Amino acid sequence: MSKLIAGLQPSPRRRFLKQLLSLAAVAISNYAPSSLANSNLAPMRPPDSLSGPVFDLQITEIDVNLTGNERRAIAVNGSIPGPTLRWREGEDITIRVTNHLDVQTSIHWHGIILPYVMDGAPGISFAGIEPGETFTYRFKVTQAGTYWYHSHSGMQEQLGLYGAIIIDPLTEVIHAEQDYVVQLSDWTDEHPDNVFAKLKQQSDYYNFNQPTVVDFIQDVLQEGWAEAFDKRSMWNSMRMSMTDLADISAYTYTYLINGRPPQQAWSAVFHPGQCLRLRLINSGAQSIFDVRIPGLQMTVVQADGQAVHPVSVDEIRLGVAETYDVLITPTQPAYTLFAQAMDRTGFACAAITSRPGLFAAVPALDNAEPLSMLDMMGDMGGMTEHMQHMQHAGMQHHAAAPATSQVRHAYTEFGPGVDMLVETPRSNLDDPGIGLRQNGRKVLTYADLRSVAGIVDSRLPERELELHLTGNMERYSWSFDGVVYQDASPIHFKHGERIRIILVNDTMMTHPVHLHGMWSDLEVDGGGAQVRKHTLSVQPAQRISFLVTADALGRWPWHCHLFYHMHAGMMREVVVA
């Protein structure tokens, strides 16, 4: 039996408090030599950087110690993350992947346009890589930018099987003196099977942001007794929690940057006056990160590998599987890159420093904010009308009729797998999301993103397809239109057609949705495509529309990229023929 499958014992709850105290010690003042090192943690081998066009990847089990406890993990070429793969636009790539595990494995090339048989999704695009076997991926690189790869087999992504991809363009137009990958992820000492079992038994098992008596008293003082009581009664009657921001918290998760926890923070070294390019990648299984560098603005130049018109911001919400390339020009001796989890229970951090071992202060975690009526019910009576202020002039889009605004619930949504329906979803793209609204910082939103190249396919959509993101938190069941993957029929696209996809989030959680093999051209509210992405984060009670050109023959997965949501059923197969 695999040492991984044999199971890992869950951590005691006191480890959560110990971890919080440990992280609090990280918050040092001004500039100081490294006091982040923790002698109880084994140094993680840094990932190699490989360039090709021919690569050999070995998938093995290794011992890791990221929390003070030794555990087994899955690595590529002996490291977590795996090696950074550097390709060149226009090259023919060959990647030989050898499986040294005693279970099947795979690698999916996230966001890469390629033949479906090279996509790496077992059961859909290929049979998987059996123990002891080598599978050879071959495809032509037709794009440039920052991407990543990960396993699409079982729980292996959560166990460490992921890495970064950099594709150099034929002509580089982004110039920086230093170029760094910043790969965020989450790690648990528990076996992912145990985590999933706990969520199925008690969906809020890891949620420690529960409302308290003190919170209720504060609501009474601010809103009055009747309104405070009615609000609590409403949430309780729906069996929902206003603090359900993330399924999994820092109780079990340790948040990493380039495989290193905060106590062993990774460093990006610069020389004064240099411009640095940071390739931000969220490889977390279940964690959405809010990323900022206090005292230093970031200029976003790429989103999901695609060039966008530069926009300067203080903070970026990095959805699971999304990538953003940013430019920074440090002027102080050191800064902290701070990535706090969406539920504010923990963080990852890195040093942007002029000298190895020199660290800036680590900021305190923001307070967790409860979900609002906006996040539960959407646009009730024009609640978001004041946020609809995007200027269409100058946007890179073609004129297209807006998506149908009337909500259409499938009959399959009216069943035990769905615990709420949204009748008036909001469609604004300029909302930074829960926890980031009016926080005093300039936060990137989808409304800020405009593709430099415009939208390649200027055809109007031939038809619309509406899907709803659905779930039942108490049962920890997640689905499209109330139907879990195991019970769903494939969705069919006609080869070559231009189709508009409408996603309506009928839940109170943010879902990053990824369609394999094809680009998603996000539309502004009112019609017109604005930016091209491979993963789209749909906020609670939000409705988005995007255009897809079905130019990729074959069978493709389409799923929520929250790892445990996908495993719970929020996935479909798309057939292009």
Secondary structure, DSSP 8 states (H G I E B T S, - for coil): --TTTT------THHHHHHHHHHHHH---SSEE-----TTS-------EEESSEEEEEEEEEEEESSSSEEEEEEETTBSS--EEEEETT-EEEEEEEE-SSS-B--EEET----GGGS--BTTTB--B-TT-EEEEEEE----EEEEEE--STTTTTTT-EEEEEEE-SS-----SEEEEEEEEEEESS-HHHHHHHHHH-TTTT------HHHHHHHHHHH-HHHHHHHHHHHHHTT--TT-S-SS-TTTEEEEETTB-GGG-EEEE--TT--EEEEEEE--SS--EEEEBTTB-EEEEEETTEEEEEEEESEEEE-TT-EEEEEE---SSEEEEEEEETTSS-EEEEEEESSTTEE-------------HHHHHB-TTSTTGGG-----TT-S---------S----GGGSSTT-----SB-B--S----TTTTTSSS-B--GGG--BTT--S-----SEEEEEEEEEETTTTEEEETTB-GGG---EEE-TT-EEEEEEEE-SSS-EEEEETTS-EEEE-TTS-EEEEESEEEE-TTBEEEEEEE----EEEEEEESSHHHHHHT-EEEEEE-
